[in-house]
Amino acid sequence: MFPHANTDRLNQDHTHAMVVLMAANMKRLAVLTSGGDAPGMNAAIRAVVHAGMARGFAIHGIDHGFTGLINGNFRALDVSDVDGIIQHAGTVLGTTRCEALRTESGCAAAIRTLKENEISTLIVVGGNGSQTGAWELARRGVSVIGIASTIDNDLFGTDISIGATTAIDVVLEAIGRLRATAGSMRRAFLLEVMGRHCGYIALMAGIVGGAEAIVAPEINWEPARIMQTLFAAHTRGKSHAIVVVAEGASHNAQALMNYFHDHADALQFELRATTLGHVQRGAAPGVFDRMLGIRLGVAAIEAAAEQHHGVLMGWRDGKPASTPLADVANHARPADGSLIDLAKVFAM
Ligand code: F6P
């Protein structure tokens, strides 16, 4: 039995009209990634798209972070745009460090493009500087929700940020490789790691990587103290020694090299330094960062649906938790005392 041609046409027109009407009524939500890329950002973008569409939002991606927002680089996203991205490092939306958002005219331009594109909520995936930018928009009336993402893990309001654990795994792999060459040639290595002003990566990687010493902003050990530790390691017969140095420590790898160069006899080991740099950001996200990206992405959509704006979505006590962006923008994550204690236990 074939449907009547005219009825069929009427039904099609009706369905088309409904789709157009629904699209017009759908709330439009935009997502951008900002600051240093972090493994797991793609998992968060994918979660925002899937969960957002399931909640009835029309999702738009903004290319190149806040710079793209100011320039109006919006594009509609659907699930096919985020197929296959979960396992990749970096961010498919691209990212920038945007100085312009620190200015009044930059903020005004960002607010203008959001209005032009009829965006009701903006989701900002990023770290400290990015969430400060998110707060600058929020306090000017934009509905913003942040998602905690930085390898540095220095954001206030979250126990852990997207990307940190994968970056630490990269450092662990490097420690293993350096130990192999150090042990073969009876050398000590300084391994400088990222983290900006925060020593979380250095502390975590140093502790679980079995480093002889850790130099971080949270542990203000003088070079002489590090030298004692290396000397003790040599005296008890170790064929190698690894010192993990945070880039933000008062004595970074270069400063320590200079000091040890002047005290070579007391050190005993021949010394080399390696700066790991951006390879820490480029690994495929591990299981924790993928799940964190998913959980925070979905939680951000739930917050948007409940109109719970002006917050950072982070991870506390094993679940998503929100913190006002006003607090995030004005605070650094407090140093973890238990990590500092552990670091001291193992530096003999
Ligand atoms: O914030 C992430 C981070 O990788 C820091 O650890 C590092 O200090 C900084 O970014 C490097 O910035 P850029 O990629 O702009 O050189």
Boltz pocket constraint, residues with backbone or C-beta under 6 A from the ligand:
constraints:
  - pocket:
      binder: B
      contacts: [[A, 36], [A, 37], [A, 97], [A, 127], [A, 150], [A, 151], [A, 152], [A, 194], [A, 195], [A, 196], [A, 247], [A, 281]]
      max_distance: 6.0
